[in-house]
Amino acid sequence: MSTVSDYFGSQVFDDRVMRATLSADVYASLRHTIDEGTELDIGVANAVAEAMKNWAVGKGATHFTHWFQPLTGITAEKHDSFITPSPDGSVIMEFSGKELIKGEPDASSFPSGGLRATFEARGYTAWDPTSYAFIKGKTLCIPTAFCSYGGHALDKKTPLLRSMEVLSQQALRILRLFGNDDAKRVVSSVGPEQEYFLITREMYEQRPDLRFTGRTLFGARPPKGQEMDDHYFGVIKPGVAAFMEDLNDELWKLGILAKTEHNEVAPAQHELAPIYTTTNVATDHNQLTMEIMQKVAAKHGLVCLLHEKPFAGVNGSGKHNNWSISTDSGQNLLSPGDTPYENAQFLLFLCAVIKAVDDYQDLLRIAVATAGNDHRLGANEAPPAVISIFLGDELNAVLEAIDSDTPYAGTEKKIMKLGVDVLPKFRVDTTDRNRTSPFAFTGNKFEFRMLGSSNSIACTNIMLNAAVAESLRIYADRLEKAEDFETALHDMIRKTIKDHKRIIFNGNGYDDAWIKEATEVRGLTNYRTTADCMPHLLDEKNVEMLTGLGVFTIDELKSRRDIMLENYCKSVTIEANTMINMVHKRIAPAITRFTSDLARQAADKIALFPDLACSYESELVRRLSILTDSIAQRTNSLEKAVIGLQQAEDIIEEAERIRDTVLPAMSELRIPCDEAELLTAKSYWPFPSYGDILFSVK
């Protein structure tokens, strides 16, 4: 009987396979490319391609694909077979270094935000050797970047790799100042916790809103939801356990470090958490995880819902982005050290993050902005749309002492001068976790909790890497010129704390008083919707930072603003049209039929028994008739709001109209429909109820 260690990574062309199949010289050259980012020699590429093809064919693969992540938010692939015709009429299996390094998929229908015209179809994929190739089905998948004929990034991987590189460059400058000449690279690592819902396919197929939009647009709350907290960490149902077992097997074969699984707060909601890995690999793995979740669910007669808010009245789903930075030797730069110098270095990197989050709080909000996530942020299940940092009591006290030049107990009542006086030896978990904080320090990493469950983690980590790199660049520029490094270091940390303490908040992020304090007293941003925040991507300070570091070009930024706003508008418009269709085709006829039958039955009873008032039936008919009129009026209002979108002059105005007219009209229409569901006999109502759906998996 095989164990997990026997088949873990069995479908991955990883370092173990490369050592076994490549010559020593080829392996050394490839590792140098992976570790140092140097250009890959074509001779080495040919040798790698041959070994990769032989390995894949030996495992039953017949095709290869350049697997990439366009701006659709999901992955894309075009499959080519390994076969090449032979003169004798047979075929041989070939795969060249040129095919490994570069591909040319048709790019005409992928979102570009104006980076190219529709008729300009040419696009290129380029192998990312830092992310291992893998086999999916009978296809060898090669992780790649995707760019246009003109060289513009048309994907999420390219700017992510750029952000990782610039973060490494700036962090190394800081490490050199602390005497670390051994580190060659600094890498950001991520462990994204993935939340999701599981429902039966039978329920899913009966809900047009789930099929078209990923969330329920109507649905009265069931008598029991998550009020008892009995689902959270509860016993996993057999059907869910079987799904999780198969999911783990598939993920482990692909080298994905699936670690933790449990029931989440809402009925039918669950979570999967992986072990940390390098950010671009973690991004690839998370995209694969979402895809495989849905495939495995289908095998079990289930549907995996990744929408941020599939059901009103119960918790939505997020994706907690646990982020840290380490040297290539494994030193975590957000871990407190044992010596004053190590702790001074830790505090400087900590301050770089604090400064980055405060300076670019709008970019972090933009990075998680989608129509789905807008429903989740700010509810008592997810952080508010206001960005803040939680540090915990001890670390906050240290920073306060530095800021005020007052004694801290850990220094034996001495004023701390970094690098001279001994700082306290920080412990990893000195305080409880703050689930209401968007950005919480949890010992040696930061947990960014605003990311939505269906989002690619690339956008968040691009902005986080770039913002921290900018802080480190500013620090390095100043410290490299300082005559007295220790004094300059102390002054810089103290100045950062003083200038950016407004972003630090250790209290309850759900408290209305905090939102008021954050916006009115501290001056923090509170962008409630995608329409509010997305235009700020092109604010001068954001453009200057992102283009100055080389993470994006100005054209790439403009394209992403337009693409994300367009996705927002399309998503909500599809939802609005789905609501209108459901009302006209199913809901209104069902209510009318039930009301008519009820009225007829009441009339029949009165005819037989003239002394009966039939008050129950009469009142119900009256109430349902009122609701039917209200539904008709509100459906008409929603239709007008959707038609009004055609008057928008640009995508920004269309998004604002979505926010101001369409979404409120959708909310208004839902109210009488959900009330009517509670009053209409179940046999008449055309869709499964929330209770049916949320408790359908056994």
Secondary structure per residue as TSV (DSSP state, phi and psi in degrees):
chain	resnum	aa	ss	phi	psi
A	1	M	-	360.0	125.4
A	2	S	-	-77.6	150.0
A	3	T	-	-106.3	169.5
A	4	V	H	-57.2	-40.3
A	5	S	H	-63.6	-23.5
A	6	D	H	-72.3	-35.8
A	7	Y	H	-114.5	0.2
A	8	F	T	-60.5	127.8
A	9	G	T	71.6	14.4
A	10	S	T	-65.7	-20.5
A	11	Q	T	-103.0	20.4
A	12	V	B	-122.1	133.8
A	13	F	-	-83.8	72.6
A	14	D	-	-95.0	-169.8
A	15	D	H	-62.1	-34.0
A	16	R	H	-62.7	-43.7
A	17	V	H	-69.7	-40.5
A	18	M	H	-62.6	-41.5
A	19	R	H	-60.9	-37.2
A	20	A	H	-80.9	-25.3
A	21	T	H	-111.0	-14.0
A	22	L	S	-105.6	150.7
A	23	S	-	-66.1	161.9
A	24	A	H	-59.5	-41.5
A	25	D	H	-67.6	-43.7
A	26	V	H	-65.7	-42.8
A	27	Y	H	-61.7	-44.1
A	28	A	H	-63.0	-40.6
A	29	S	H	-66.8	-42.4
A	30	L	H	-64.8	-42.1
A	31	R	H	-62.8	-37.2
A	32	H	H	-64.2	-39.4
A	33	T	H	-63.4	-44.7
A	34	I	H	-66.0	-45.7
A	35	D	H	-80.0	-34.3
A	36	E	H	-106.7	-12.1
A	37	G	-	76.8	21.7
A	38	T	-	-79.4	163.4
A	39	E	-	-70.3	144.8
A	40	L	-	-90.2	125.4
A	41	D	-	-66.3	140.4
A	42	I	H	-64.5	-32.5
A	43	G	H	-64.5	-40.7
A	44	V	H	-66.2	-41.2
A	45	A	H	-60.2	-41.0
A	46	N	H	-63.3	-41.8
A	47	A	H	-65.8	-41.3
A	48	V	H	-65.2	-42.9
A	49	A	H	-61.2	-43.0
A	50	E	H	-63.1	-45.3
A	51	A	H	-65.4	-40.3
A	52	M	H	-64.6	-42.9
A	53	K	H	-64.2	-46.1
A	54	N	H	-60.7	-41.8
A	55	W	H	-64.4	-45.1
A	56	A	H	-67.3	-44.8
A	57	V	H	-62.3	-37.6
A	58	G	H	-62.8	-21.3
A	59	K	T	-101.2	12.4
A	60	G	T	95.7	4.2
A	61	A	-	-73.1	140.6
A	62	T	-	-117.5	-17.2
A	63	H	E	-131.4	165.3
A	64	F	E	-132.0	157.5
A	65	T	E	-148.0	145.3
A	66	H	E	-85.2	109.7
A	67	W	E	-92.0	117.9
A	68	F	B	-136.1	173.1
A	69	Q	-	-125.5	84.1
A	70	P	B	-69.1	-179.2
A	71	L	T	-80.8	17.4
A	72	T	T	-78.3	-17.5
A	73	G	S	93.2	-8.2
A	74	I	S	-120.3	-174.3
A	75	T	-	-97.4	165.2
A	76	A	B	-138.9	153.9
A	77	E	-	-159.1	140.8
A	78	K	-	-122.9	122.4
A	79	H	E	-92.7	132.9
A	80	D	E	-122.9	139.5
A	81	S	E	-79.1	160.1
A	82	F	S	-78.2	-10.1
A	83	I	E	-71.5	142.1
A	84	T	E	-134.2	134.1
A	85	P	E	-66.0	145.0
A	86	S	-	-109.6	150.4
A	87	P	T	-56.1	-27.8
A	88	D	T	-84.8	7.8
A	89	G	S	94.7	-8.5
A	90	S	-	-90.2	-174.2
A	91	V	E	-126.3	154.9
A	92	I	E	-121.4	159.0
A	93	M	E	-99.0	114.6
A	94	E	-	-129.0	152.5
A	95	F	-	-160.4	116.9
A	96	S	-	-98.6	166.2
A	97	G	H	-63.2	-33.8
A	98	K	H	-63.5	-41.8
A	99	E	H	-68.5	-31.2
A	100	L	H	-68.1	-46.0
A	101	I	H	-75.6	-37.8
A	102	K	E	-139.5	137.5
A	103	G	E	-128.3	169.3
A	104	E	-	-139.3	77.2
A	105	P	-	-77.3	156.1
A	106	D	B	-66.6	123.0
A	107	A	-	-104.4	7.0
A	108	S	T	-65.3	-31.7
A	109	S	T	-103.8	5.0
A	110	F	S	-84.3	148.0
A	111	P	-	-59.6	135.3
A	112	S	-	-130.3	-11.7
A	113	G	T	60.2	31.6
A	114	G	T	89.3	5.4
A	115	L	S	-68.7	-21.2
A	116	R	S	-155.9	160.1
A	117	A	-	-79.5	159.3
A	118	T	T	-59.1	-36.4
A	119	F	T	-74.5	-10.4
A	120	E	-	-88.9	90.4
A	121	A	-	-87.0	-17.9
A	122	R	B	-70.4	134.0
A	123	G	E	-144.6	156.1
A	124	Y	E	-124.9	143.3
A	125	T	E	-112.5	140.7
A	126	A	E	-129.3	130.0
A	127	W	E	-57.6	133.4
A	128	D	-	-102.2	95.2
A	129	P	T	-69.0	-10.1
A	130	T	T	-79.8	-9.4
A	131	S	S	-119.1	121.0
A	132	Y	-	-64.5	144.0
A	133	A	-	-69.9	155.8
A	134	F	E	-148.9	163.1
A	135	I	E	-105.8	129.1
A	136	K	E	-126.0	114.6
A	137	G	T	68.0	-118.4
A	138	K	T	-116.3	27.2
A	139	T	E	-124.5	130.8
A	140	L	E	-79.7	117.3
A	141	C	E	-101.3	124.2
A	142	I	E	-111.3	109.3
A	143	P	E	-59.4	129.7
A	144	T	E	-140.0	160.4
A	145	A	E	-89.3	162.8
A	146	F	E	-136.8	124.2
A	147	C	E	-137.5	165.2
A	148	S	E	-83.8	172.4
A	149	Y	T	-57.6	-33.0
A	150	G	T	-86.0	1.3
A	151	G	S	94.6	1.3
A	152	H	-	-75.2	140.1
A	153	A	B	-69.9	123.0
A	154	L	-	-108.8	18.6
A	155	D	B	-139.0	-176.7
A	156	K	S	-96.6	-24.3
A	157	K	H	-70.3	-41.8
A	158	T	H	-59.3	-54.3
A	159	P	H	-65.3	-27.3
A	160	L	H	-64.8	-45.7
A	161	L	H	-63.7	-37.8
A	162	R	H	-62.6	-43.3
A	163	S	H	-65.5	-37.4
A	164	M	H	-65.8	-38.6
A	165	E	H	-67.9	-44.0
A	166	V	H	-70.3	-32.9
A	167	L	H	-63.6	-42.7
A	168	S	H	-61.4	-45.5
A	169	Q	H	-59.9	-47.0
A	170	Q	H	-73.6	-35.4
A	171	A	H	-66.7	-37.3
A	172	L	H	-63.7	-34.7
A	173	R	H	-60.6	-41.4
A	174	I	H	-67.4	-44.1
A	175	L	H	-62.3	-36.5
A	176	R	H	-62.7	-35.2
A	177	L	H	-67.1	-26.3
A	178	F	T	-91.6	10.3
A	179	G	T	86.4	9.9
A	180	N	-	-90.5	101.3
A	181	D	-	-103.2	1.9
A	182	D	S	-89.3	-34.8
A	183	A	-	-63.4	133.6
A	184	K	-	-103.6	-27.2
A	185	R	-	-146.0	154.4
A	186	V	E	-120.4	129.6
A	187	V	E	-120.1	142.3
A	188	S	E	-90.1	141.7
A	189	S	E	-124.2	150.2
A	190	V	E	-139.0	144.0
A	191	G	E	-128.1	96.6
A	192	P	E	-87.0	116.9
A	193	E	E	-80.2	125.5
A	194	Q	E	-107.8	117.1
A	195	E	E	-97.5	151.1
A	196	Y	E	-163.7	162.8
A	197	F	E	-111.2	147.0
A	198	L	E	-119.9	125.7
A	199	I	E	-132.2	166.1
A	200	T	E	-76.2	148.4
A	201	R	H	-62.7	-32.5
A	202	E	H	-58.1	-45.3
A	203	M	H	-66.9	-42.5
A	204	Y	H	-59.8	-45.8
A	205	E	H	-65.7	-22.3
A	206	Q	T	-89.5	1.6
A	207	R	-	-118.3	100.7
A	208	P	H	-57.6	-34.7
A	209	D	H	-64.5	-41.0
A	210	L	H	-65.1	-41.2
A	211	R	H	-68.4	-38.3
A	212	F	H	-89.3	-29.5
A	213	T	H	-124.8	-14.3
A	214	G	S	86.3	-4.5
A	215	R	S	-140.9	159.6
A	216	T	-	-81.6	129.9
A	217	L	S	-95.5	-18.3
A	218	F	-	-131.8	158.9
A	219	G	-	151.2	116.3
A	220	A	-	-75.0	147.1
A	221	R	-	-66.0	139.7
A	222	P	-	-76.4	164.3
A	223	P	S	-57.9	-31.8
A	224	K	-	-127.7	128.6
A	225	G	S	-120.9	-108.8
A	226	Q	S	-111.8	16.3
A	227	E	T	-59.7	-34.4
A	228	M	T	-85.6	-6.3
A	229	D	-	56.4	24.4
A	230	D	-	-84.9	-13.1
A	231	H	S	-83.9	-31.6
A	232	Y	T	-61.6	119.9
A	233	F	T	58.7	19.1
A	234	G	-	-75.7	176.7
A	235	V	-	-61.0	130.8
A	236	I	-	-78.4	128.8
A	237	K	-	-64.5	150.5
A	238	P	H	-55.5	-42.1
A	239	G	H	-64.2	-38.2
A	240	V	H	-72.0	-40.6
A	241	A	H	-61.0	-40.4
A	242	A	H	-64.5	-40.7
A	243	F	H	-60.9	-48.4
A	244	M	H	-61.5	-38.1
A	245	E	H	-63.8	-46.9
A	246	D	H	-66.7	-38.6
A	247	L	H	-60.8	-46.8
A	248	N	H	-58.0	-44.9
A	249	D	H	-58.1	-46.0
A	250	E	H	-66.5	-39.7
A	251	L	H	-68.8	-41.9
A	252	W	H	-64.5	-36.6
A	253	K	H	-60.2	-31.7
A	254	L	T	-91.4	10.8
A	255	G	T	73.1	17.1
A	256	I	-	-87.2	126.9
A	257	L	-	-84.0	58.6
A	258	A	E	-63.0	125.9
A	259	K	E	-121.2	-53.7
A	260	T	E	-120.6	139.1
A	261	E	E	-141.4	141.8
A	262	H	E	-166.6	166.7
A	263	N	E	-74.0	139.3
A	264	E	-	-94.5	-168.6
A	265	V	S	-67.3	-48.3
A	266	A	S	-79.0	150.3
A	267	P	T	-56.3	138.4
A	268	A	T	73.4	6.0
A	269	Q	E	-103.1	141.8
A	270	H	E	-142.9	172.0
A	271	E	E	-141.6	144.7
A	272	L	E	-126.3	130.6
A	273	A	E	-124.5	132.6
A	274	P	E	-97.7	169.4
A	275	I	-	-78.3	150.1
A	276	Y	-	-62.2	146.5
A	277	T	E	-152.5	173.3
A	278	T	E	-53.4	143.0
A	279	T	H	-58.3	-45.1
A	280	N	H	-69.4	-33.5
A	281	V	H	-69.3	-41.5
A	282	A	H	-61.3	-36.3
A	283	T	H	-65.1	-47.5
A	284	D	H	-58.4	-45.4
A	285	H	H	-64.1	-38.3
A	286	N	H	-69.1	-37.1
A	287	Q	H	-62.3	-42.5
A	288	L	H	-64.5	-40.6
A	289	T	H	-59.4	-45.9
A	290	M	H	-63.1	-40.2
A	291	E	H	-65.3	-45.2
A	292	I	H	-70.8	-34.7
A	293	M	H	-53.4	-45.2
A	294	Q	H	-71.4	-36.8
A	295	K	H	-68.4	-44.7
A	296	V	H	-66.2	-39.3
A	297	A	H	-58.6	-42.3
A	298	A	H	-60.7	-36.7
A	299	K	H	-65.3	-24.6
A	300	H	T	-100.2	12.2
A	301	G	T	71.8	23.6
A	302	L	E	-118.8	169.2
A	303	V	E	-128.2	131.4
A	304	C	E	-94.6	117.7
A	305	L	E	-97.0	121.3
A	306	L	-	-107.2	2.6
A	307	H	-	-62.7	147.6
A	308	E	S	-68.1	-26.6
A	309	K	-	-144.6	71.0
A	310	P	S	-72.5	-21.5
A	311	F	S	-136.7	130.1
A	312	A	T	-73.2	147.3
A	313	G	T	87.7	-8.7
A	314	V	S	-129.1	164.7
A	315	N	-	-58.3	143.6
A	316	G	-	-89.3	-175.0
A	317	S	-	-114.3	134.7
A	318	G	B	-119.3	-173.8
A	319	K	E	-143.2	97.0
A	320	H	E	-74.6	120.8
A	321	N	E	-97.0	96.7
A	322	N	E	-86.1	113.3
A	323	W	E	-120.8	137.5
A	324	S	E	-150.6	172.2
A	325	I	E	-132.5	139.5
A	326	S	E	-142.5	159.3
A	327	T	E	-79.9	168.3
A	328	D	T	-67.4	-13.9
A	329	S	T	-91.1	-2.2
A	330	G	-	99.9	5.4
A	331	Q	-	-76.3	117.3
A	332	N	B	-78.3	118.5
A	333	L	T	-78.3	-5.8
A	334	L	T	-107.2	18.0
A	335	S	S	-102.7	129.1
A	336	P	-	-59.2	150.7
A	337	G	-	-105.6	-171.6
A	338	D	S	-100.4	-12.4
A	339	T	S	-121.5	161.7
A	340	P	H	-56.2	-41.1
A	341	Y	H	-66.5	-41.3
A	342	E	H	-63.6	-39.9
A	343	N	H	-71.3	-33.7
A	344	A	H	-64.9	-41.0
A	345	Q	H	-63.2	-44.1
A	346	F	H	-58.5	-46.3
A	347	L	H	-64.4	-34.1
A	348	L	H	-67.4	-43.9
A	349	F	H	-66.5	-37.3
A	350	L	H	-61.2	-45.1
A	351	C	H	-64.0	-34.0
A	352	A	H	-61.0	-39.3
A	353	V	H	-69.2	-43.7
A	354	I	H	-59.3	-47.1
A	355	K	H	-62.1	-42.6
A	356	A	H	-62.4	-45.4
A	357	V	H	-67.1	-37.6
A	358	D	H	-70.9	-47.3
A	359	D	H	-64.5	-33.8
A	360	Y	T	-125.6	38.9
A	361	Q	H	-60.3	-32.3
A	362	D	H	-66.3	-37.2
A	363	L	H	-67.7	-36.4
A	364	L	H	-67.3	-38.0
A	365	R	H	-66.9	-41.1
A	366	I	H	-61.7	-37.1
A	367	A	H	-65.0	-19.3
A	368	V	T	-113.4	11.3
A	369	A	-	-82.8	116.2
A	370	T	-	-146.1	164.3
A	371	A	H	-60.2	-38.9
A	372	G	H	-68.9	-43.3
A	373	N	H	-70.5	-24.9
A	374	D	H	-59.6	-32.1
A	375	H	H	-71.6	-24.6
A	376	R	H	-92.4	-42.2
A	377	L	T	-65.9	134.0
A	378	G	T	94.3	-14.4
A	379	A	S	-81.1	167.1
A	380	N	T	-79.7	53.3
A	381	E	T	-150.5	-13.7
A	382	A	S	-147.8	162.3
A	383	P	-	-63.2	159.4
A	384	P	-	-71.2	170.1
A	385	A	S	-72.9	-10.0
A	386	V	B	-80.3	127.5
A	387	I	-	-84.3	132.4
A	388	S	-	-149.8	165.5
A	389	I	E	-115.8	132.9
A	390	F	E	-103.8	126.2
A	391	L	-	-112.2	-21.6
A	392	G	-	92.9	162.0
A	393	D	H	-65.3	-47.9
A	394	E	H	-66.5	-49.4
A	395	L	H	-64.8	-37.0
A	396	N	H	-64.3	-38.0
A	397	A	H	-66.2	-37.5
A	398	V	H	-61.7	-46.9
A	399	L	H	-65.1	-38.1
A	400	E	H	-62.8	-39.7
A	401	A	H	-64.7	-41.3
A	402	I	H	-65.7	-42.2
A	403	D	H	-61.8	-42.1
A	404	S	H	-96.0	-2.4
A	405	D	T	54.2	39.5
A	406	T	-	-110.3	158.0
A	407	P	-	-65.0	147.1
A	408	Y	-	-119.2	137.8
A	409	A	G	-54.1	-35.0
A	410	G	G	-68.2	-12.5
A	411	T	G	-105.6	17.5
A	412	E	T	56.5	45.0
A	413	K	T	66.9	19.4
A	414	K	-	-93.3	150.8
A	415	I	-	-73.9	132.1
A	416	M	-	-85.0	124.3
A	417	K	-	-115.8	115.8
A	418	L	T	-60.6	134.2
A	419	G	T	87.4	-9.3
A	420	V	T	-115.5	-64.1
A	421	D	S	-80.2	153.6
A	422	V	-	-77.7	125.7
A	423	L	-	-84.6	159.0
A	424	P	-	-64.5	148.9
A	425	K	-	-82.4	102.2
A	426	F	-	-66.9	142.6
A	427	R	-	-93.2	157.9
A	428	V	S	-66.4	-53.7
A	429	D	-	-112.5	85.5
A	430	T	-	-96.1	-3.1
A	431	T	S	-154.5	164.7
A	432	D	-	-71.4	159.1
A	433	R	-	-73.9	147.3
A	434	N	-	-109.9	102.4
A	435	R	T	-73.4	-13.1
A	436	T	T	-92.0	-4.6
A	437	S	-	-88.4	134.3
A	438	P	S	-67.1	-29.4
A	439	F	E	-142.5	95.3
A	440	A	E	-114.1	133.7
A	441	F	E	-79.5	126.8
A	442	T	-	-125.6	46.2
A	443	G	S	107.2	-61.0
A	444	N	S	-143.2	21.5
A	445	K	S	-158.7	168.1
A	446	F	E	-112.9	136.9
A	447	E	E	-105.3	111.1
A	448	F	E	-95.1	111.4
A	449	R	-	-99.7	5.0
A	450	M	-	-86.9	-15.4
A	451	L	-	-64.8	136.5
A	452	G	B	-80.7	156.2
A	453	S	T	-66.4	-28.0
A	454	S	T	-93.6	-7.4
A	455	N	S	-71.7	148.9
A	456	S	-	-69.2	140.5
A	457	I	S	-79.3	-4.1
A	458	A	H	-60.9	-48.2
A	459	C	H	-60.3	-45.3
A	460	T	H	-58.5	-46.2
A	461	N	H	-77.0	-25.5
A	462	I	H	-60.3	-50.8
A	463	M	H	-67.7	-39.4
A	464	L	H	-67.1	-47.7
A	465	N	H	-59.0	-45.9
A	466	A	H	-66.5	-43.3
A	467	A	H	-64.4	-41.9
A	468	V	H	-68.0	-39.0
A	469	A	H	-59.5	-38.4
A	470	E	H	-65.5	-41.3
A	471	S	H	-60.6	-46.2
A	472	L	H	-64.6	-36.1
A	473	R	H	-61.9	-44.9
A	474	I	H	-62.9	-44.7
A	475	Y	H	-60.3	-47.5
A	476	A	H	-63.9	-40.9
A	477	D	H	-57.9	-39.7
A	478	R	H	-79.3	-43.7
A	479	L	H	-70.6	-33.0
A	480	E	T	-65.3	-24.0
A	481	K	T	-97.0	-5.0
A	482	A	-	-71.8	139.8
A	483	E	S	-76.9	-37.4
A	484	D	S	-119.1	99.7
A	485	F	H	-59.5	-45.9
A	486	E	H	-65.6	-41.4
A	487	T	H	-66.2	-43.4
A	488	A	H	-63.6	-38.0
A	489	L	H	-63.6	-47.8
A	490	H	H	-59.3	-46.6
A	491	D	H	-64.4	-36.9
A	492	M	H	-68.9	-43.6
A	493	I	H	-63.8	-43.6
A	494	R	H	-62.8	-41.4
A	495	K	H	-65.1	-40.4
A	496	T	H	-61.3	-44.4
A	497	I	H	-62.3	-44.6
A	498	K	H	-65.5	-42.1
A	499	D	H	-75.6	-25.6
A	500	H	H	-124.8	15.2
A	501	K	G	-64.9	-19.2
A	502	R	G	-61.4	-25.3
A	503	I	G	-81.9	-12.9
A	504	I	B	-89.2	124.1
A	505	F	-	-146.8	121.7
A	506	N	-	-105.0	8.0
A	507	G	S	-95.8	-157.0
A	508	N	-	-84.3	109.7
A	509	G	T	-69.7	-14.0
A	510	Y	T	-84.3	-12.3
A	511	D	-	-71.0	128.4
A	512	D	H	-60.1	-31.1
A	513	A	H	-64.1	-34.3
A	514	W	H	-67.0	-43.4
A	515	I	H	-60.3	-40.5
A	516	K	H	-66.0	-45.2
A	517	E	I	-62.4	-43.4
A	518	A	I	-60.4	-43.5
A	519	T	I	-87.8	-40.0
A	520	E	I	-89.7	-29.6
A	521	V	I	-102.5	-48.6
A	522	R	S	-86.7	-18.7
A	523	G	-	77.6	24.9
A	524	L	-	-80.2	156.1
A	525	T	-	-81.5	151.7
A	526	N	B	-140.7	79.5
A	527	Y	-	-89.9	103.6
A	528	R	-	-72.8	-30.6
A	529	T	S	-129.7	167.1
A	530	T	H	-61.2	-39.0
A	531	A	H	-62.5	-30.5
A	532	D	H	-72.6	-43.5
A	533	C	H	-93.6	-33.3
A	534	M	G	-60.1	-39.3
A	535	P	G	-58.5	-24.1
A	536	H	G	-73.9	-6.1
A	537	L	G	-56.9	-32.1
A	538	L	G	-98.2	16.7
A	539	D	S	-59.8	148.2
A	540	E	H	-55.2	-44.8
A	541	K	H	-64.9	-34.9
A	542	N	H	-71.8	-43.4
A	543	V	H	-63.0	-43.5
A	544	E	H	-61.5	-43.6
A	545	M	H	-69.2	-50.3
A	546	L	H	-69.6	-36.0
A	547	T	H	-80.0	-34.6
A	548	G	H	-63.2	-35.2
A	549	L	T	-83.6	-9.7
A	550	G	T	80.7	18.9
A	551	V	S	-78.6	-39.0
A	552	F	-	-135.5	156.7
A	553	T	-	-91.0	165.5
A	554	I	H	-62.8	-37.5
A	555	D	H	-66.0	-38.1
A	556	E	H	-65.7	-36.9
A	557	L	H	-67.1	-44.6
A	558	K	H	-59.8	-41.8
A	559	S	H	-63.8	-39.6
A	560	R	H	-70.8	-37.0
A	561	R	H	-59.7	-46.6
A	562	D	H	-69.0	-39.1
A	563	I	H	-65.3	-44.2
A	564	M	H	-69.1	-36.7
A	565	L	H	-68.2	-38.4
A	566	E	H	-64.8	-42.0
A	567	N	H	-61.5	-40.9
A	568	Y	H	-59.8	-49.4
A	569	C	H	-65.0	-43.1
A	570	K	H	-64.6	-42.6
A	571	S	H	-60.8	-47.7
A	572	V	H	-70.3	-37.3
A	573	T	H	-63.3	-41.0
A	574	I	H	-61.3	-42.0
A	575	E	H	-62.2	-44.7
A	576	A	H	-62.6	-45.3
A	577	N	H	-66.6	-33.1
A	578	T	H	-66.0	-42.4
A	579	M	H	-59.7	-46.9
A	580	I	H	-59.9	-44.4
A	581	N	H	-63.9	-42.7
A	582	M	H	-64.6	-37.2
A	583	V	I	-67.3	-50.9
A	584	H	I	-65.9	-42.8
A	585	K	I	-85.4	-30.7
A	586	R	I	-128.1	-51.2
A	587	I	I	-70.2	-54.4
A	588	A	H	-59.9	-46.2
A	589	P	H	-60.3	-37.5
A	590	A	H	-65.5	-45.1
A	591	I	H	-64.0	-43.4
A	592	T	H	-63.1	-42.3
A	593	R	H	-64.5	-43.6
A	594	F	H	-65.5	-42.5
A	595	T	H	-62.9	-43.5
A	596	S	H	-64.1	-44.6
A	597	D	H	-63.8	-39.8
A	598	L	H	-65.1	-43.8
A	599	A	H	-63.9	-40.9
A	600	R	H	-64.0	-42.0
A	601	Q	H	-64.5	-40.4
A	602	A	H	-63.8	-42.3
A	603	A	H	-63.5	-39.8
A	604	D	H	-63.9	-40.8
A	605	K	H	-65.8	-41.2
A	606	I	H	-65.7	-37.1
A	607	A	H	-62.5	-37.4
A	608	L	H	-78.8	-36.1
A	609	F	-	-130.4	83.0
A	610	P	T	-58.1	-23.1
A	611	D	T	-81.5	-6.8
A	612	L	-	-81.2	138.6
A	613	A	-	-87.4	-25.0
A	614	C	-	51.0	46.2
A	615	S	H	-64.3	-35.9
A	616	Y	H	-61.9	-52.1
A	617	E	H	-63.2	-42.3
A	618	S	H	-62.7	-45.2
A	619	E	H	-65.5	-39.7
A	620	L	H	-67.0	-41.3
A	621	V	H	-61.5	-43.3
A	622	R	H	-61.6	-47.1
A	623	R	H	-64.4	-42.7
A	624	L	H	-68.0	-32.9
A	625	S	H	-66.2	-41.3
A	626	I	H	-62.4	-44.3
A	627	L	H	-63.9	-38.4
A	628	T	H	-62.5	-42.7
A	629	D	H	-62.7	-42.3
A	630	S	H	-64.0	-42.0
A	631	I	H	-61.3	-42.4
A	632	A	H	-62.3	-45.1
A	633	Q	H	-64.4	-42.7
A	634	R	H	-74.9	-30.6
A	635	T	H	-65.0	-40.6
A	636	N	H	-62.6	-39.2
A	637	S	H	-64.9	-40.6
A	638	L	H	-66.5	-40.8
A	639	E	H	-60.4	-42.2
A	640	K	H	-64.8	-38.6
A	641	A	H	-64.9	-39.1
A	642	V	H	-67.4	-43.4
A	643	I	H	-61.4	-35.8
A	644	G	H	-63.1	-19.7
A	645	L	G	-63.2	-25.6
A	646	Q	G	-66.7	-18.5
A	647	Q	G	-84.0	-7.9
A	648	A	-	-66.7	137.3
A	649	E	S	-84.9	-23.4
A	650	D	S	-151.8	176.8
A	651	I	H	-68.3	-29.6
A	652	I	H	-67.6	-45.3
A	653	E	H	-64.7	-37.8
A	654	E	H	-62.6	-43.0
A	655	A	H	-62.8	-39.1
A	656	E	H	-66.2	-38.3
A	657	R	H	-66.2	-38.5
A	658	I	I	-57.0	-49.4
A	659	R	I	-63.4	-43.9
A	660	D	I	-88.9	-25.1
A	661	T	I	-122.2	-47.6
A	662	V	I	-71.9	-51.4
A	663	L	H	-61.7	-43.9
A	664	P	H	-61.6	-38.0
A	665	A	H	-65.9	-36.1
A	666	M	H	-64.7	-43.1
A	667	S	H	-63.4	-41.3
A	668	E	H	-65.9	-38.6
A	669	L	H	-67.4	-35.2
A	670	R	H	-65.0	-33.8
A	671	I	H	-57.5	-56.6
A	672	P	H	-68.7	-29.8
A	673	C	H	-66.1	-42.6
A	674	D	H	-68.3	-35.8
A	675	E	H	-66.7	-40.4
A	676	A	H	-63.8	-33.9
A	677	E	H	-60.0	-39.7
A	678	L	H	-68.6	-24.9
A	679	L	H	-97.5	-15.6
A	680	T	S	-91.9	138.2
A	681	A	-	-57.7	140.4
A	682	K	T	-57.7	-35.8
A	683	S	T	-66.5	-18.6
A	684	Y	T	-93.4	-28.5
A	685	W	-	-69.9	131.8
A	686	P	S	-79.8	-9.1
A	687	F	S	-128.0	151.6
A	688	P	-	-60.9	143.5
A	689	S	-	-80.0	170.6
A	690	Y	H	-56.4	-42.4
A	691	G	H	-61.7	-40.4
A	692	D	H	-60.9	-44.8
A	693	I	H	-74.2	-51.0
A	694	L	H	-68.3	-23.2
A	695	F	T	-115.5	28.0
A	696	S	-	-85.6	-26.7
A	697	V	-	-83.7	127.6
A	698	K	-	-101.8	360.0
